[in-house]
Amino acid sequence: MNRIERLTAIVMLLQDRPHTSRQIARRFEVSKRTVLRDVQALCEMGVPVIAQDGLRGGYSLPPDYLLDPPALSAQESFLLLLALRGLGRLADAPFGAARASLLAKMRAALSKSQVSTADQWLDAVEMAVPTRDARAPFLDTLIAAAHQREWLLAEYVSAERRSTQHLLPLKVVEQRGLWYCSALSAEHGETRRYRVDRFRQVGPAEPGFVPPAGLAAAAGLAAAAGQAAPAYDDPAHPEVRATLSARGLAYGEAELEQMGPASRRADGGAELRFRCPPSELDWYARFFASLGPEAEVHAPPELRQRLAELGQGLVARYHK
């Protein structure tokens, strides 16, 4: 990105909301000194940048100052097309019709040279999207409910059983070609994680449904804070501590994304430390058991006990 492009991007950034020099420097990977020079240059060009001192200080623009969006560069066009192509290769992705329309509009709005350059780059770059047969027909419904903070009645089929629950979707995440939804469950009284393709029915909450008082309050706090509640790592939940070898870390990479950051070791392995609802311990027992000798669980005792029971079951089956 050259300086002219960066100056334009800073103006667009400040039109959205105020930013500090540190935030701007981090966004564009430049020094704070460079940001100060850029802001000075914008002021000399007549851009009315407002600078505020103090702890909450930063840069902003008057509310009535608007700059027409500049044309996309060839690189920006390529990035958007690449992202759209990657979404299109998932078994299901949000708002399919809108995505197809956006792609058509994008290509129509670009010049022939931009399309040609972007296509050449697209031929040279590939986003690895796993091929999955699992369809997620209720993906749009869950996203809309998470946005609007609406309770739903859902029929869900897990690996163990089929259940019907009132859920408040909080966030939808894609991992390795599969969609997951973190949702507050009225029946279980906690936040749980659901694979979206395992929902069999999703619709409005039952008439007269009233969320439990504690959950309703927690959900209100979650909406205000922009985070799930009660948190997956709530201090009241058991703490899981485990050690993974480098091979175990590689084997469990996809699942580990939901457990939070791992502390990497010099030998390529990792130390895991996180909290989870007690109801999730069975799932974690099966996960760590699948890694065999590449993982060792240190706590909590109930998770170690579940692993011992799984091991004893295997011995009973095969040691004859």
C-alpha positions as CSV (number, residue, x, y, z in Angstrom):
1,M,0.0,0.0,0.0
2,N,1.5,3.3,-1.1
3,R,1.0,6.5,0.9
4,I,-1.8,7.9,-1.1
5,E,-3.8,4.7,-0.6
6,R,-3.0,4.8,3.1
7,L,-4.2,8.4,3.5
8,T,-7.4,7.5,1.7
9,A,-7.9,4.5,3.9
10,I,-7.3,6.5,7.1
11,V,-10.0,8.9,6.0
12,M,-12.4,6.0,5.4
13,L,-11.5,4.6,8.8
14,L,-12.2,7.8,10.6
15,Q,-15.5,8.2,8.8
16,D,-16.6,5.0,10.5
17,R,-15.5,6.0,14.0
18,P,-12.7,7.7,16.0
19,H,-9.4,5.9,16.2
20,T,-6.2,6.5,18.3
21,S,-2.8,6.8,16.6
22,R,-1.9,3.4,18.1
23,Q,-5.0,1.8,16.5
24,I,-4.3,3.3,13.1
25,A,-0.6,2.3,13.3
26,R,-1.6,-1.3,14.1
27,R,-4.1,-1.4,11.3
28,F,-1.7,-0.3,8.6
29,E,1.4,-1.8,10.2
30,V,3.3,1.5,10.4
31,S,4.8,3.5,13.3
32,K,2.9,6.1,15.3
33,R,5.3,8.7,13.9
34,T,4.2,7.8,10.4
35,V,0.6,8.2,11.5
36,L,1.3,11.6,12.9
37,R,2.9,12.6,9.6
38,D,-0.1,11.2,7.6
39,V,-2.6,13.1,9.8
40,Q,-0.6,16.3,9.3
41,A,-0.6,15.7,5.5
42,L,-4.4,15.2,5.5
43,C,-4.9,18.5,7.4
44,E,-2.7,20.3,4.9
45,M,-4.9,18.8,2.1
46,G,-8.0,20.3,3.8
47,V,-9.4,17.2,5.5
48,P,-10.9,18.4,8.8
49,V,-9.3,15.8,11.1
50,I,-10.1,16.5,14.8
51,A,-7.4,15.6,17.3
52,Q,-8.4,15.0,21.0
53,D,-5.8,14.7,23.7
54,G,-6.0,12.7,26.9
55,L,-6.7,9.1,27.8
56,R,-9.7,8.8,25.5
57,G,-8.1,10.9,22.8
58,G,-7.6,10.1,19.2
59,Y,-8.6,11.3,15.7
60,S,-12.0,11.7,14.3
61,L,-13.9,13.6,11.5
62,P,-17.0,15.9,11.8
63,P,-20.2,13.9,11.4
64,D,-21.2,15.7,8.2
65,Y,-17.8,15.1,6.5
66,L,-18.2,12.3,3.9
67,L,-15.8,11.2,1.2
68,D,-17.1,9.2,-1.7
69,P,-15.7,5.7,-1.6
70,P,-12.7,5.4,-4.0
71,A,-12.5,2.8,-6.7
72,L,-11.2,-0.6,-5.6
73,S,-7.6,-1.4,-6.5
74,A,-6.7,-4.6,-8.3
75,Q,-5.5,-6.2,-5.1
76,E,-8.7,-5.2,-3.2
77,S,-10.8,-6.6,-6.0
78,F,-8.9,-9.9,-5.9
79,L,-9.3,-10.2,-2.1
80,L,-13.1,-9.8,-2.3
81,L,-13.4,-12.2,-5.1
82,L,-11.1,-14.7,-3.4
83,A,-13.3,-14.5,-0.2
84,L,-16.5,-15.0,-2.2
85,R,-15.1,-18.0,-4.0
86,G,-14.0,-19.5,-0.7
87,L,-17.5,-19.1,0.7
88,G,-19.0,-20.6,-2.4
89,R,-17.0,-23.8,-1.9
90,L,-18.6,-24.6,1.5
91,A,-21.4,-27.1,1.5
92,D,-23.6,-24.2,2.8
93,A,-22.8,-20.6,3.4
94,P,-24.9,-17.7,4.6
95,F,-27.3,-15.9,2.2
96,G,-26.5,-17.9,-0.9
97,A,-28.7,-15.8,-3.3
98,A,-27.2,-12.5,-2.0
99,R,-23.7,-14.0,-2.4
100,A,-24.3,-14.9,-6.0
101,S,-25.8,-11.4,-6.7
102,L,-22.8,-9.7,-5.0
103,L,-20.3,-11.7,-7.1
104,A,-22.1,-10.7,-10.3
105,K,-22.3,-7.0,-9.2
106,M,-18.6,-7.1,-8.2
107,R,-17.4,-8.4,-11.6
108,A,-19.8,-6.0,-13.5
109,A,-18.5,-3.0,-11.5
110,L,-14.8,-3.7,-12.1
111,S,-13.0,-2.6,-15.3
112,K,-11.9,-5.2,-17.8
113,S,-8.2,-4.8,-16.7
114,Q,-9.2,-5.2,-13.0
115,V,-11.1,-8.4,-13.8
116,S,-8.3,-9.8,-15.9
117,T,-5.7,-9.1,-13.2
118,A,-7.9,-10.5,-10.4
119,D,-8.6,-13.6,-12.4
120,Q,-4.9,-14.2,-13.0
121,W,-4.2,-13.9,-9.3
122,L,-7.2,-16.2,-8.6
123,D,-5.6,-18.8,-10.8
124,A,-2.5,-18.6,-8.7
125,V,-4.1,-18.8,-5.3
126,E,-6.3,-21.4,-3.7
127,M,-8.1,-21.4,-0.4
128,A,-8.3,-24.9,1.0
129,V,-11.9,-25.5,1.9
130,P,-12.7,-29.1,3.0
131,T,-15.3,-30.9,1.0
132,R,-18.2,-31.7,3.2
133,D,-21.5,-33.4,2.6
134,A,-23.1,-31.9,5.7
135,R,-25.8,-29.4,4.8
136,A,-26.9,-26.6,7.1
137,P,-30.3,-25.4,6.0
138,F,-31.0,-23.4,9.1
139,L,-27.8,-21.4,8.9
140,D,-29.5,-18.1,7.9
141,T,-32.1,-18.5,10.6
142,L,-29.5,-19.0,13.3
143,I,-27.5,-16.0,12.1
144,A,-30.6,-13.8,12.1
145,A,-31.5,-14.9,15.6
146,A,-28.0,-14.2,16.8
147,H,-28.2,-10.7,15.3
148,Q,-31.7,-10.0,16.7
149,R,-31.2,-11.8,20.0
150,E,-34.3,-14.0,19.5
151,W,-35.0,-17.3,21.2
152,L,-35.7,-20.3,19.0
153,L,-37.1,-23.8,19.4
154,A,-34.8,-26.3,17.9
155,E,-34.6,-30.0,17.4
156,Y,-31.0,-31.2,17.6
157,V,-29.4,-34.6,17.0
158,S,-26.1,-35.1,18.8
159,A,-23.9,-38.1,18.8
160,E,-25.8,-39.5,21.8
161,R,-29.5,-38.4,21.5
162,R,-32.2,-36.3,19.9
163,S,-33.5,-33.4,21.9
164,T,-35.7,-30.3,21.7
165,Q,-34.4,-27.1,23.3
166,H,-35.1,-23.4,23.5
167,L,-31.9,-21.7,22.3
168,L,-30.7,-18.1,22.1
169,P,-28.0,-18.2,19.4
170,L,-25.0,-16.0,20.3
171,K,-22.4,-16.6,17.5
172,V,-22.0,-18.7,14.4
173,V,-18.5,-19.8,13.5
174,E,-17.1,-21.8,10.5
175,Q,-14.3,-24.3,11.2
176,R,-12.8,-26.6,8.7
177,G,-15.8,-26.6,6.4
178,L,-18.4,-27.1,9.2
179,W,-20.6,-24.5,10.9
180,Y,-21.0,-24.3,14.7
181,C,-23.4,-22.2,16.7
182,S,-22.7,-21.1,20.3
183,A,-26.1,-20.7,22.0
184,L,-27.6,-20.3,25.4
185,S,-29.8,-23.3,26.2
186,A,-32.8,-22.7,28.4
187,E,-33.2,-26.4,29.2
188,H,-29.5,-26.8,30.2
189,G,-29.0,-23.4,31.8
190,E,-25.7,-22.7,30.1
191,T,-24.0,-21.9,26.8
192,R,-23.4,-24.9,24.5
193,R,-21.8,-25.4,21.1
194,Y,-23.9,-27.0,18.4
195,R,-23.0,-28.3,14.9
196,V,-25.4,-26.5,12.6
197,D,-25.8,-29.4,10.2
198,R,-27.2,-31.5,13.1
199,F,-30.3,-29.3,13.6
200,R,-33.4,-31.0,12.2
201,Q,-35.9,-28.3,12.9
202,V,-35.5,-24.7,13.9
203,G,-38.4,-22.2,14.4
204,P,-39.8,-19.6,16.7
205,A,-40.0,-20.2,20.4
206,E,-43.2,-21.8,21.7
207,P,-46.0,-19.4,22.5
208,G,-45.8,-18.2,26.0
209,F,-42.1,-19.3,26.4
210,V,-40.4,-17.2,29.0
211,P,-36.6,-17.6,29.5
212,P,-35.5,-18.5,33.0
213,A,-34.9,-15.2,34.9
214,G,-31.2,-15.8,35.5
215,L,-30.6,-16.7,31.8
216,A,-32.7,-13.8,30.6
217,A,-30.5,-11.4,32.7
218,A,-27.3,-13.1,31.5
219,A,-28.4,-12.8,27.9
220,G,-29.1,-9.1,28.3
221,L,-25.7,-8.6,29.7
222,A,-24.2,-10.6,26.9
223,A,-26.0,-8.5,24.3
224,A,-24.7,-5.3,25.9
225,A,-21.1,-6.6,26.2
226,G,-21.1,-8.3,22.8
227,Q,-20.0,-11.7,24.3
228,A,-21.6,-15.0,25.2
229,A,-23.0,-15.5,28.7
230,P,-22.7,-17.3,30.8
231,A,-19.2,-17.5,29.4
232,Y,-17.8,-20.9,28.4
233,D,-14.8,-20.1,30.6
234,D,-16.9,-19.0,33.6
235,P,-14.8,-19.2,36.8
236,A,-17.5,-21.6,38.2
237,H,-16.8,-24.2,35.5
238,P,-14.1,-26.8,36.0
239,E,-10.6,-26.0,34.7
240,V,-9.1,-28.3,32.1
241,R,-5.3,-28.6,32.0
242,A,-3.6,-30.8,29.5
243,T,-0.3,-31.3,27.7
244,L,-0.1,-32.1,24.0
245,S,2.8,-33.4,21.9
246,A,3.6,-31.7,18.6
247,R,1.9,-34.6,16.8
248,G,-1.2,-34.3,19.1
249,L,-1.3,-30.6,18.4
250,A,-1.4,-31.2,14.7
251,Y,-4.0,-34.0,15.0
252,G,-6.4,-31.9,17.1
253,E,-5.8,-28.6,15.4
254,A,-9.4,-28.1,14.2
255,E,-11.0,-29.0,17.6
256,L,-8.5,-27.0,19.5
257,E,-9.6,-23.7,17.9
258,Q,-12.7,-23.7,20.3
259,M,-10.6,-24.1,23.4
260,G,-8.8,-20.8,23.3
261,P,-5.1,-20.0,22.7
262,A,-2.6,-22.8,23.5
263,S,0.7,-22.1,25.1
264,R,3.3,-23.4,22.7
265,R,6.4,-25.2,23.9
266,A,9.9,-25.3,22.4
267,D,9.5,-29.0,21.4
268,G,6.4,-28.1,19.2
269,G,3.9,-29.3,21.7
270,A,1.5,-27.2,23.8
271,E,0.0,-26.6,27.2
272,L,-3.8,-26.2,27.3
273,R,-5.6,-24.4,30.1
274,F,-9.3,-23.5,29.8
275,R,-12.7,-23.8,31.5
276,C,-15.8,-25.4,30.2
277,P,-19.3,-26.4,31.4
278,P,-19.4,-29.7,33.3
279,S,-21.7,-31.1,30.6
280,E,-19.0,-30.8,28.0
281,L,-16.5,-33.0,29.9
282,D,-17.7,-36.2,28.1
283,W,-17.0,-34.6,24.8
284,Y,-13.5,-33.5,25.9
285,A,-12.9,-37.0,27.3
286,R,-13.6,-38.5,23.8
287,F,-11.5,-35.9,22.2
288,F,-8.4,-36.4,24.4
289,A,-8.8,-40.2,24.2
290,S,-8.7,-39.9,20.4
291,L,-5.2,-38.4,20.6
292,G,-4.0,-41.5,22.6
293,P,-0.4,-41.1,23.9
294,E,-0.1,-37.7,22.2
295,A,-2.1,-36.0,25.0
296,E,-2.1,-36.1,28.8
297,V,-4.8,-34.6,30.9
298,H,-3.8,-33.2,34.3
299,A,-7.1,-31.8,35.6
300,P,-9.9,-31.9,36.5
301,P,-10.2,-35.2,38.3
302,E,-13.6,-36.0,36.8
303,L,-12.2,-35.7,33.3
304,R,-9.3,-38.0,34.2
305,Q,-11.8,-40.4,35.6
306,R,-13.9,-40.4,32.3
307,L,-10.7,-41.1,30.4
308,A,-9.8,-44.0,32.7
309,E,-13.3,-45.4,32.1
310,L,-12.9,-45.1,28.4
311,G,-9.5,-46.9,28.6
312,Q,-10.9,-49.7,30.8
313,G,-13.6,-50.2,28.3
314,L,-11.1,-50.6,25.5
315,V,-9.0,-53.0,27.5
316,A,-12.1,-55.1,28.3
317,R,-13.0,-55.3,24.7
318,Y,-9.6,-56.1,23.2
319,H,-7.6,-57.7,25.9
320,K,-8.9,-61.3,25.9
